[in-house]
């Protein structure tokens, strides 16, 4: 009973729920002109001449084969958001991190195992094409599902802007224009359309609802008045069922909930979805935008008036208990990061992590990690001053503290891993109680995307057990475009023993005149000639200084 059905562009070969299959996806990525939200006809990016892009369904252990033909006039790439790519880090997708983008007029085939079950999504990871439509859910089912339910629904949520992302980023980075630019107030899309789909419930049945926030910038709140939701998954990680009244989801976040229908079909109900940005002014009918959908028990039945519980409970991910039962990791290494924005002598306000604004190197960072001779591959500076590389040693347990001392929330996404959520705390008021994982279950929830609240910090832990190069970035695309990103270069010594980039992927670089060996500048040794000088920060009330850790 999924809202989406598999389309002709997705083919399942030689498989079942008990044996692995090859799931073939054939995508011709190109421009389409259409009015997605009923308000703003414009150019977008679709697949096989259409939007929305059909979701992709697989079962754990299947091989995903995504054949991409690039019919755009710029390069493109595809990232499977939430899959770990263990042993295939070169298939992760972010341009100039693990690969060169696929050039216009060229084709490339991604092939990797769906080794992790859960609710994920596929999206463009070059030129921020995610924001212009290149995105769709990816559902990987368990072969033996640990939770019991009768049927399931899939609901993807998107914000849709009047203008293309490149134009919005250009306005944001233009030092001659006011900052920030006036808010754009996008509309919501549900499974790719401006109207909410109907949830058909049968009395007494239990439904799994998978919700994916594929937004560029904005948050969604979701709830089903008159029904209780039990969270069983966050970002592909199972949790013990946890009763909540509503979900509050930042860009990139996903949840699965179980909902048990009422025993009779005497009434229908409404569900609510709210698109909002807490960091721009509230304006009636623009921010937030309210949407309702129908929960239909019986066609023509009266609709129950909407009522909310007196003590409404939003999901709180740090309170969830991981079904795996894994205790908190020990800490071998602590890394502290501070995220925010900074004024530069160019007149631009750029986003930074530890005062460094990210910029792509001259060759993919993964290629540098594989080609730099030992011990140079352990030298963080050789990956480029704005690549912001942090080298991790194999199997060390990392505690990551992310500080956000500003008035913007940031949904931070880590490629290649799910992290344990250890605690949230206030930076503005240290007397406020810290929110930590539940000591009763002693199994911190894991996920791959987390919202760092305003003037707050989060502590996260993960084990460096997946050699590769993994991006850590804000999933508000405008902030990523402004430089809020860094790269973890994980176990490069082990990486070169286990992985080799396929020649078909190296050919993507050669076709664009990009080198495939060397440091961040594509040169040998310590020679970083060719990389631009990092921009210079302006310290208020003081001299201009270069970025420092």
C-alpha positions as CSV (number, residue, x, y, z in Angstrom):
1,X,0.0,0.0,0.0
2,X,2.9,2.3,-0.5
3,X,2.0,5.7,-2.1
4,X,4.6,5.1,-4.7
5,X,4.8,2.1,-7.0
6,X,7.9,0.8,-8.8
7,X,8.0,2.3,-12.2
8,X,9.5,1.1,-15.5
9,X,12.8,2.7,-14.7
10,X,13.3,0.3,-11.8
11,X,13.8,-3.4,-12.6
12,X,14.2,-6.3,-10.1
13,X,16.2,-9.2,-11.4
14,X,16.8,-12.7,-9.9
15,X,15.8,-12.1,-6.3
16,X,13.2,-12.4,-3.6
17,X,12.9,-11.6,0.1
18,X,15.0,-14.7,0.8
19,X,17.7,-14.3,-1.9
20,X,19.8,-11.3,-3.1
21,X,18.8,-9.5,-6.3
22,X,20.2,-7.0,-8.6
23,X,18.0,-3.9,-8.6
24,X,18.5,-2.0,-11.9
25,X,17.8,1.7,-12.1
26,X,18.1,3.5,-15.4
27,X,18.3,7.3,-15.1
28,X,18.7,9.8,-17.9
29,X,19.2,13.0,-15.8
30,X,18.1,16.1,-17.6
31,X,16.2,19.4,-17.4
32,X,12.4,19.5,-17.3
33,X,10.1,22.6,-17.3
34,X,7.1,22.3,-15.2
35,X,5.0,23.9,-12.4
36,X,5.5,21.5,-9.5
37,X,3.8,23.6,-6.7
38,X,1.0,25.2,-8.7
39,X,2.6,28.7,-8.2
40,X,6.0,28.9,-10.0
41,X,6.7,27.3,-13.4
42,X,10.4,26.9,-13.8
43,X,13.2,24.7,-15.0
44,X,14.0,21.7,-12.7
45,X,16.1,18.5,-12.9
46,X,14.3,15.3,-13.5
47,X,14.9,11.7,-14.6
48,X,13.8,10.2,-17.9
49,X,12.0,13.5,-18.8
50,X,9.8,13.6,-15.7
51,X,9.3,14.6,-12.0
52,X,8.8,13.3,-9.4
53,X,11.4,10.6,-9.7
54,X,10.0,7.1,-8.7
55,X,11.4,5.8,-5.4
56,X,13.8,2.9,-5.5
57,X,13.0,-0.3,-3.4
58,X,15.4,-3.0,-2.5
59,X,16.0,-5.6,0.2
60,X,19.0,-5.8,2.4
61,X,21.8,-7.7,0.6
62,X,20.6,-6.7,-2.9
63,X,23.0,-5.0,-5.3
64,X,21.9,-1.6,-6.5
65,X,22.8,-0.8,-10.1
66,X,22.1,2.8,-11.0
67,X,22.9,3.6,-14.6
68,X,23.2,7.4,-15.0
69,X,23.2,9.3,-18.3
70,X,24.0,13.0,-17.9
71,X,21.9,15.1,-20.2
72,X,22.5,18.3,-18.2
73,X,25.0,21.1,-19.2
74,X,27.0,20.6,-16.0
75,X,28.4,17.6,-14.2
76,X,26.3,15.5,-11.9
77,X,26.6,12.7,-9.3
78,X,24.3,10.6,-7.1
79,X,24.6,10.0,-3.3
80,X,22.7,7.2,-1.4
81,X,22.0,9.2,1.8
82,X,22.3,6.9,4.7
83,X,24.1,3.9,3.1
84,X,27.5,3.4,4.5
85,X,29.3,2.2,1.3
86,X,31.5,-0.1,3.4
87,X,34.2,-1.3,1.1
88,X,32.9,0.9,-1.8
89,X,33.6,4.4,-0.5
90,X,34.3,5.5,-4.1
91,X,30.6,5.0,-4.8
92,X,29.4,7.5,-2.2
93,X,28.8,10.2,-4.7
94,X,29.8,13.7,-3.5
95,X,31.7,15.4,-6.3
96,X,35.4,16.1,-5.7
97,X,35.2,14.2,-2.4
98,X,35.0,10.6,-3.6
99,X,34.7,11.1,-7.4
100,X,34.7,13.6,-10.3
101,X,31.2,14.5,-11.3
102,X,29.8,12.7,-14.4
103,X,30.5,15.2,-17.3
104,X,27.7,16.3,-19.6
105,X,27.0,13.8,-22.3
106,X,28.7,11.0,-20.4
107,X,27.3,7.9,-18.6
108,X,28.4,6.1,-15.4
109,X,27.0,3.1,-13.5
110,X,27.0,3.1,-9.7
111,X,27.0,-0.5,-8.3
112,X,27.1,-1.4,-4.7
113,X,25.4,-3.6,-2.0
114,X,22.4,-2.3,-0.1
115,X,24.1,-3.6,3.1
116,X,21.9,-1.6,5.5
117,X,18.1,-1.7,5.8
118,X,16.0,1.3,6.5
119,X,14.5,4.5,5.1
120,X,17.1,6.4,2.9
121,X,17.0,8.6,-0.2
122,X,19.0,9.1,-3.4
123,X,19.9,12.7,-4.4
124,X,22.3,14.7,-6.5
125,X,25.6,15.6,-4.9
126,X,27.1,17.9,-7.4
127,X,26.1,21.6,-7.9
128,X,23.5,21.1,-5.2
129,X,21.1,19.5,-7.8
130,X,19.2,17.9,-4.9
131,X,17.6,21.4,-4.5
132,X,16.3,21.4,-8.1
133,X,14.5,18.1,-8.0
134,X,17.2,15.4,-8.3
135,X,16.0,13.4,-5.2
136,X,13.8,10.4,-4.4
137,X,13.3,7.9,-1.5
138,X,15.4,4.7,-1.3
139,X,13.7,2.0,0.8
140,X,15.8,-1.0,1.8
141,X,13.7,-3.6,3.6
142,X,14.9,-6.2,6.1
143,X,14.8,-9.8,5.2
144,X,13.5,-10.5,8.7
145,X,11.6,-7.4,10.0
146,X,12.0,-6.9,13.8
147,X,8.7,-4.9,14.0
148,X,5.3,-6.3,13.2
149,X,2.8,-4.4,11.1
150,X,0.1,-5.1,8.4
151,X,1.0,-2.6,5.7
152,X,3.0,0.5,5.1
153,X,3.0,3.9,3.6
154,X,5.8,6.1,2.3
155,X,5.6,9.9,2.6
156,X,8.3,12.1,1.1
157,X,8.3,15.8,2.1
158,X,10.0,18.5,0.0
159,X,10.2,22.3,0.0
160,X,10.0,23.8,-3.5
161,X,11.4,27.2,-4.4
162,X,10.4,29.6,-7.1
163,X,14.0,30.0,-8.3
164,X,16.8,27.6,-9.2
165,X,19.4,26.9,-6.5
166,X,22.3,28.4,-8.4
167,X,20.5,31.8,-8.6
168,X,19.7,31.7,-4.9
169,X,23.3,30.8,-3.9
170,X,24.6,33.6,-6.2
171,X,22.5,36.2,-4.5
172,X,23.6,34.9,-1.1
173,X,27.3,35.1,-2.0
174,X,27.1,38.5,-3.8
175,X,28.8,41.1,-1.5
176,X,27.0,43.9,-3.3
177,X,23.6,42.7,-2.2
178,X,22.0,42.7,1.3
179,X,22.6,39.7,3.5
180,X,20.8,37.6,4.1
181,X,18.7,37.8,0.9
182,X,14.9,38.2,1.5
183,X,13.3,34.9,2.4
184,X,11.7,33.0,-0.5
185,X,8.9,31.1,1.3
186,X,8.8,27.8,-0.6
187,X,5.7,25.5,-0.9
188,X,5.5,21.9,0.3
189,X,5.4,18.9,-2.0
190,X,4.1,15.5,-0.8
191,X,5.5,12.5,-2.7
192,X,6.4,15.1,-5.4
193,X,3.0,16.8,-5.6
194,X,1.4,19.9,-4.0
195,X,-1.6,17.9,-2.7
196,X,-1.6,15.6,0.3
197,X,-2.2,11.9,-0.4
198,X,-4.9,10.0,1.5
199,X,-4.0,7.4,4.1
200,X,-6.5,4.5,3.9
201,X,-6.8,2.7,7.2
202,X,-8.7,-0.5,8.0
203,X,-10.0,-0.9,11.6
204,X,-7.6,-2.6,13.9
205,X,-4.7,-2.8,11.4
206,X,-1.2,-1.5,12.2
207,X,0.6,0.6,9.6
208,X,4.2,1.6,9.2
209,X,4.6,5.1,7.9
210,X,8.0,6.0,6.5
211,X,8.6,9.8,6.5
212,X,11.5,11.3,4.6
213,X,12.3,15.0,4.8
214,X,14.1,15.7,1.4
215,X,13.9,19.5,1.9
216,X,16.6,21.9,0.7
217,X,16.2,24.2,3.7
218,X,13.1,23.9,5.7
219,X,11.7,21.8,8.5
220,X,8.5,19.7,8.6
221,X,6.3,18.9,11.5
222,X,4.0,15.9,11.1
223,X,1.3,14.4,13.4
224,X,-1.9,12.4,13.2
225,X,-4.5,13.8,15.7
226,X,-6.5,11.1,17.3
227,X,-3.8,8.5,16.8
228,X,-0.6,7.7,18.6
229,X,2.7,7.2,16.7
230,X,5.4,4.8,17.9
231,X,8.8,5.6,16.5
232,X,10.7,2.5,15.4
233,X,13.4,3.9,13.2
234,X,15.4,7.0,12.7
235,X,17.7,7.4,9.7
236,X,17.9,3.6,9.0
237,X,18.6,2.7,12.7
238,X,16.0,0.6,14.6
239,X,14.7,1.9,17.9
240,X,12.6,0.3,20.6
241,X,9.0,1.5,20.0
242,X,8.6,5.0,21.6
243,X,5.2,6.7,21.8
244,X,5.1,10.3,20.5
245,X,2.4,12.7,19.3
246,X,4.4,14.4,16.6
247,X,7.6,14.5,14.5
248,X,9.8,17.6,14.0
249,X,12.2,16.9,11.1
250,X,15.1,18.8,9.8
251,X,16.4,18.5,6.2
252,X,17.8,15.0,5.6
253,X,16.1,13.3,8.6
254,X,13.9,10.3,8.3
255,X,11.6,8.4,10.7
256,X,9.4,5.3,10.6
257,X,6.4,5.1,13.0
258,X,3.8,2.5,13.7
259,X,0.2,3.6,13.9
260,X,-2.6,1.3,15.0
261,X,-6.0,2.1,13.5
262,X,-9.1,2.5,15.6
263,X,-11.3,-0.6,16.0
264,X,-14.3,0.9,14.0
265,X,-14.7,2.9,10.8
266,X,-17.3,5.3,12.2
267,X,-15.1,8.3,11.5
268,X,-12.3,9.6,9.3
269,X,-9.5,11.8,10.6
270,X,-7.1,14.4,9.4
271,X,-3.3,14.4,9.6
272,X,-1.2,17.6,9.7
273,X,2.0,18.6,8.0
274,X,3.6,22.0,8.6
275,X,6.4,23.4,6.5
276,X,8.3,26.0,8.4
277,X,11.6,27.8,9.0
278,X,12.1,29.0,12.6
279,X,14.9,31.3,11.5
280,X,12.9,33.7,9.3
281,X,9.9,35.9,10.2
282,X,6.5,34.4,10.7
283,X,4.1,35.6,8.0
284,X,0.6,34.4,7.7
285,X,0.1,31.8,4.9
286,X,3.8,31.9,4.1
287,X,5.8,30.8,7.2
288,X,4.6,28.4,8.4
289,X,2.5,26.8,5.7
290,X,-0.1,24.4,7.1
291,X,-1.3,21.3,5.2
292,X,-3.9,18.6,6.0
293,X,-4.4,15.2,4.6
294,X,-7.2,12.6,5.1
295,X,-7.0,9.4,7.1
296,X,-9.8,7.5,5.5
297,X,-11.5,4.7,7.3
298,X,-14.6,4.7,5.2
299,X,-15.5,6.8,2.2
300,X,-18.1,9.4,3.2
301,X,-17.7,8.9,6.9
302,X,-17.8,12.1,9.0
303,X,-14.4,13.6,9.9
304,X,-13.5,13.8,13.5
305,X,-12.7,17.3,14.6
306,X,-9.0,17.9,15.2
307,X,-7.9,17.8,18.8
308,X,-4.4,17.6,20.3
309,X,-3.4,15.9,23.5
310,X,-3.0,18.2,26.5
311,X,0.7,17.2,27.0
312,X,1.8,17.0,23.4
313,X,5.0,15.1,23.0
314,X,7.4,15.7,20.1
315,X,9.9,13.1,19.2
316,X,13.2,13.6,21.0
317,X,15.9,11.5,19.3
318,X,18.3,11.4,22.3
319,X,15.5,9.8,24.3
320,X,15.1,6.9,21.8
321,X,16.7,3.6,22.7
322,X,18.6,1.7,20.1
323,X,17.1,-1.7,19.4
324,X,20.6,-3.1,18.9
325,X,21.3,-2.6,22.6
326,X,24.8,-1.4,21.9
327,X,26.2,0.6,24.9
328,X,27.9,4.0,24.5
329,X,31.3,3.7,22.8
330,X,34.4,4.3,24.8
331,X,36.3,7.5,23.8
332,X,39.7,7.2,22.2
333,X,39.8,10.7,20.7
334,X,37.8,13.9,21.2
335,X,37.2,16.4,18.3
336,X,35.5,19.7,19.0
337,X,33.9,21.6,16.1
338,X,32.3,25.1,16.1
339,X,30.0,25.9,13.3
340,X,28.6,29.3,12.2
341,X,29.2,32.2,9.8
342,X,31.9,34.7,9.4
343,X,32.6,37.9,7.4
344,X,35.5,37.8,5.0
345,X,37.6,40.5,3.4
346,X,35.9,39.8,0.1
347,X,32.8,41.3,1.6
348,X,31.1,37.9,1.7
349,X,29.6,36.1,4.7
350,X,30.6,32.5,4.4
351,X,29.9,29.5,6.7
352,X,32.7,27.9,8.6
353,X,33.7,25.0,10.8
354,X,36.4,25.9,13.2
355,X,36.9,29.1,11.1
356,X,37.5,27.3,7.9
357,X,35.1,27.6,4.9
358,X,35.0,24.5,2.7
359,X,36.1,24.6,-0.9
360,X,36.6,21.7,-3.3
361,X,40.2,20.6,-4.0
362,X,41.6,20.2,-7.5
363,X,41.2,16.4,-7.4
364,X,38.8,14.2,-5.4
365,X,40.1,13.8,-1.8
366,X,39.6,10.1,-2.0
367,X,42.1,10.0,-4.9
368,X,44.6,11.9,-2.8
369,X,44.2,9.5,0.1
370,X,44.9,6.5,-2.2
371,X,47.8,8.0,-4.1
372,X,49.8,10.0,-1.6
373,X,52.8,8.0,-0.5
374,X,53.2,7.0,3.2
375,X,53.4,8.8,5.5
376,X,52.2,11.8,3.5
377,X,48.7,10.4,3.3
378,X,48.4,11.0,7.1
379,X,49.3,14.7,6.7
380,X,46.0,16.7,6.8
381,X,47.5,19.8,5.2
382,X,48.2,18.0,2.0
383,X,44.6,17.5,1.2
384,X,44.3,21.3,0.8
385,X,43.7,24.2,3.2
386,X,40.0,24.5,2.5
387,X,39.2,20.7,2.2
388,X,39.4,20.8,6.0
389,X,40.6,17.2,6.2
390,X,40.7,15.5,9.6
391,X,42.6,12.2,9.4
392,X,41.2,9.4,11.6
393,X,43.1,6.3,12.7
394,X,41.6,2.9,12.0
395,X,39.1,1.7,14.6
396,X,39.5,4.6,17.0
397,X,36.4,5.7,18.8
398,X,35.7,9.4,18.2
399,X,33.6,11.7,20.3
400,X,32.5,14.7,18.2
401,X,31.3,17.8,20.0
402,X,29.5,20.2,17.6
403,X,29.0,23.7,19.0
404,X,26.5,26.1,17.3
405,X,26.9,29.4,19.1
406,X,24.5,31.3,16.8
407,X,20.8,31.7,16.2
408,X,20.4,29.2,13.4
409,X,19.8,25.5,13.7
410,X,22.0,23.2,11.5
411,X,21.1,19.7,10.3
412,X,24.5,18.1,10.2
413,X,24.9,14.9,8.1
414,X,27.8,12.4,8.3
415,X,28.6,10.2,5.3
416,X,29.7,6.6,5.8
417,X,28.6,6.2,9.4
418,X,25.7,6.4,11.9
419,X,26.7,8.1,15.2
420,X,25.5,7.6,18.7
421,X,23.7,10.6,20.2
422,X,25.2,11.1,23.6
423,X,23.9,14.5,24.7
424,X,22.5,17.9,23.9
425,X,23.3,21.0,26.0
426,X,22.9,24.8,25.9
427,X,25.8,27.1,25.1
428,X,23.7,30.2,26.1
429,X,22.7,29.0,29.5
430,X,24.9,26.4,31.1
431,X,22.5,26.1,34.0
432,X,19.9,24.4,31.7
433,X,19.8,20.6,32.2
434,X,21.7,18.5,29.7
435,X,19.6,16.1,27.7
436,X,21.5,12.7,27.6
437,X,20.7,9.3,26.3
438,X,18.5,7.2,28.6
439,X,20.6,5.4,31.4
440,X,17.8,2.9,31.8
441,X,18.4,1.3,28.4
442,X,22.1,2.4,28.1
443,X,21.9,2.0,24.3
444,X,22.2,5.5,22.7
445,X,20.2,6.0,19.6
446,X,22.1,6.2,16.3
447,X,21.4,8.2,13.2
448,X,23.3,9.9,10.4
449,X,21.7,13.4,10.4
450,X,21.2,15.5,13.5
451,X,19.9,19.0,14.1
452,X,22.2,21.1,16.3
453,X,19.8,23.5,18.0
454,X,20.3,27.2,18.3
455,X,23.0,28.3,20.8
456,X,23.6,24.6,21.7
457,X,26.0,21.7,21.3
458,X,25.7,18.0,20.7
459,X,28.0,15.2,21.6
460,X,28.2,12.3,19.1
461,X,30.3,9.1,19.0
462,X,31.3,6.8,16.2
463,X,33.9,4.2,15.5
464,X,36.3,4.7,12.6
465,X,35.6,1.2,11.2
466,X,34.9,2.2,7.6
467,X,38.0,3.3,5.7
468,X,37.2,6.0,3.2
469,X,36.7,9.7,2.8
470,X,33.5,10.9,4.4
471,X,31.9,14.3,4.1
472,X,30.4,16.0,7.2
473,X,28.2,18.9,6.3
474,X,25.1,21.0,6.9
475,X,22.2,19.6,4.9
476,X,20.7,23.0,4.4
477,X,22.0,23.3,0.9
478,X,22.5,27.0,1.1
479,X,24.8,26.5,4.1
480,X,26.7,23.7,2.4
481,X,27.1,26.0,-0.6
482,X,28.5,28.7,1.8
483,X,31.1,26.3,3.1
484,X,29.8,24.5,6.1
485,X,31.6,21.2,5.5
486,X,34.7,19.2,6.3
487,X,36.1,15.8,5.3
488,X,37.1,12.9,7.5
489,X,39.9,11.0,5.8
490,X,39.5,7.7,7.6
491,X,42.3,5.2,7.9
492,X,44.1,6.0,4.6
493,X,46.7,3.4,5.4
494,X,44.1,0.7,5.6
495,X,42.0,2.1,2.7
496,X,44.8,1.6,0.1
497,X,45.1,-2.0,1.1
498,X,41.3,-2.7,0.7
499,X,40.0,-0.5,-2.1
500,X,40.9,0.5,-5.6
501,X,38.9,3.1,-7.6
502,X,37.5,1.5,-10.8
503,X,39.0,2.8,-14.0
504,X,35.5,3.8,-15.3
505,X,35.4,6.3,-12.4
506,X,38.9,7.6,-13.0
507,X,37.8,8.1,-16.6
508,X,35.3,10.7,-15.4
509,X,38.2,12.8,-14.2
510,X,40.3,12.3,-17.3
511,X,37.4,13.4,-19.5
512,X,37.5,16.8,-17.7
513,X,41.2,17.2,-17.5
514,X,41.3,16.5,-13.7
515,X,44.3,14.6,-12.3
516,X,43.7,11.4,-10.5
517,X,46.8,11.3,-8.3
518,X,48.6,13.7,-5.9
519,X,47.7,16.1,-3.1
520,X,44.7,18.4,-3.0
521,X,46.3,20.4,-5.8
522,X,47.0,17.4,-7.9
523,X,50.7,17.8,-7.4
524,X,53.4,15.6,-5.8
525,X,54.5,15.9,-2.2
526,X,54.1,19.3,-0.4
527,X,53.5,21.3,-3.6
528,X,50.1,22.9,-3.3
529,X,50.6,25.2,-6.2
530,X,47.3,25.8,-8.1
531,X,45.0,25.9,-5.1
532,X,43.6,29.4,-4.4
533,X,44.7,31.1,-1.2
534,X,42.0,30.7,1.5
535,X,39.8,33.7,2.0
536,X,40.7,36.0,4.9
537,X,38.3,36.4,7.8
538,X,37.5,39.8,9.3
539,X,37.5,39.8,13.1
540,X,35.1,42.5,14.4
541,X,37.1,45.1,16.2
542,X,40.4,43.6,15.1
543,X,42.7,42.9,12.2
544,X,41.9,40.4,9.4
545,X,43.3,37.0,10.1
546,X,43.6,33.8,8.0
547,X,41.5,30.8,9.0
548,X,42.8,28.7,11.8
549,X,41.7,25.5,13.5
